[in-house]
Amino acid sequence: MTYCLPPVGDFISPFAVFKELSALKCGLFRGSNMAYAELENKVATCFSEFFSIDSVLWYGSGTSALYAIFKSYREIFIKGELAVSAYTCPQVISAAIRAGLKVHLLDIDPCSLEIRLDNLSEYPDIVLLSNLYGLPDFINESLMQQSLIIDDACQGLLSSRAGGFLGAREGTIGVASFGRGKPLSGLGGGAIIAKTSELENPESKAPILLNSIIEKKLGNNIPQVSNSFSLWIKSFLYYYFSSPWLYKIPSSLPFLGLGKTEVDLDFPMEELAYLQLATVYTQLKAVERYKTIRLKNSSKWEEVFLRYDLTSPVSVRKQKGNLSIVPLRFPIVCKSSKQRDSLYLALLKAGLGASKSYPQVLSKYLEFKIPQVRHEALDGAEKVANCILTLPVHSGVRDVDFERADLIIKQILG
Ligand SMILES: Cc1ncc(COP(=O)(O)O)c(C=O)c1O
């Protein structure tokens, strides 16, 4: 059997989900809308307590949660432009375009991966903070007075800045995702999260928006989805095939598209399924353990790369203080694309879970070469797309993997 670490991990055992459902006295399958609503309330209470928020609205994916915000914005304020990093998940842009918003792609700092908001001539209507790989983006106070800030915590739900979990920071509307390879690695799903104080803040556009989104949600009859059986199977497959001794099998099946970045303007708009909810709940119970491991593994990668004079954006951000970074993957921006490609190929061949992340800046996707999307020079984002390498920090990474990686890096850079 070939050893092959998956780039992302920490999937929860389906038996643990089963145990939690039994403890909650909930069935294995959805059964009725009543059963769904009961589980939804229990999970929402636990989720809200953990993240110190008061509002959580569940969606079928992070993309559809973003779409709900963008669509309500468009309906209330008629027009608007979203300012967003040119190097992030393309589905963010798909959601904005589908909702009828314009998009302004902004450059990023290649050392910190932070969005560059400093050179804007006017305040954007909406600013989306991507918090890439779990690195907390800075919230500019004056911008917060003028623009709607969306704190996209799809990759950074477990990190915090100035005391607030990403997605749950004051003055913002947060978005979470529970997809494969997210901080709460689940079976898919997403949420809009916010503090009630946001509903009372007369200075911000967030209350009008949140109230309209909540109203729409309440008017929605949850469709009867009976996909729990296939989700149970998916749960077994995710859990067992994320073992480094089995991962080679799914990773060599091209139709699974593992690690591929897709652009889909017709993304499905579904409700969060019963088993997806139960998985989020079970993940939350185990999250402290995963957090500790990710922090420890991130520090180990940091040590390895510093030995070869490569500073990670994780170290750069740490210098900005008062934040806790729980990375989704450990990012390193190499000195050249040639250096990145050599490291990537060697680490991949050794089965160490290296990934090149998103293949290109968002302005290069054909789907986004349209008048609705504008951008200026994107030198920083281009540099990142060409030179970034990300490494796994999940609980499947062993001490010996760091030692093997160190030897490989030494051969190439030493
Ligand atoms: C930063 C970011 N935002 C939004 C999304 C969309 O989330 P989902 O996959 O749940 O639709 C992703 C997904 O990778 C993401 O990385």
The ligand as an SDF file (V2000), in Angstrom:
LIG
                    3D

 16 16  0  0  0  0  0  0  0  0999 V2000
  -12.9530   31.1590    1.3280 C   0  0  0  0  0  0  0  0  0  0  0  0
  -14.1160   30.3320    0.8430 C   0  0  0  0  0  0  0  0  0  0  0  0
  -15.3480   30.9090    0.7470 N   0  0  0  0  0  0  0  0  0  0  0  0
  -16.4190   30.2060    0.3260 C   0  0  0  0  0  0  0  0  0  0  0  0
  -16.3260   28.8820   -0.0370 C   0  0  0  0  0  0  0  0  0  0  0  0
  -17.5400   28.1380   -0.5070 C   0  0  0  0  0  0  0  0  0  0  0  0
  -17.9260   27.1490    0.4280 O   0  0  0  0  0  0  0  0  0  0  0  0
  -18.6890   25.8200   -0.0590 P   0  0  0  0  0  0  0  0  0  0  0  0
  -17.6890   24.8970   -0.6330 O   0  0  0  0  0  0  0  0  0  0  0  0
  -19.3030   25.2770    1.2050 O   0  0  0  0  0  0  0  0  0  0  0  0
  -19.7190   26.2420   -1.0350 O   0  0  0  0  0  0  0  0  0  0  0  0
  -15.0880   28.2620    0.0340 C   0  0  0  0  0  0  0  0  0  0  0  0
  -14.9300   26.8540   -0.3910 C   0  0  0  0  0  0  0  0  0  0  0  0
  -13.8710   26.3280   -0.5940 O   0  0  0  0  0  0  0  0  0  0  0  0
  -13.9440   28.9900    0.4860 C   0  0  0  0  0  0  0  0  0  0  0  0
  -12.7290   28.4300    0.5610 O   0  0  0  0  0  0  0  0  0  0  0  0
  1  2  1  0
  2  3  1  0
  2 15  2  0
  3  4  2  0
  4  5  1  0
  5  6  1  0
  5 12  2  0
  6  7  1  0
  7  8  1  0
  8  9  2  0
  8 10  1  0
  8 11  1  0
 12 13  1  0
 12 15  1  0
 13 14  2  0
 15 16  1  0
M  END
$$$$
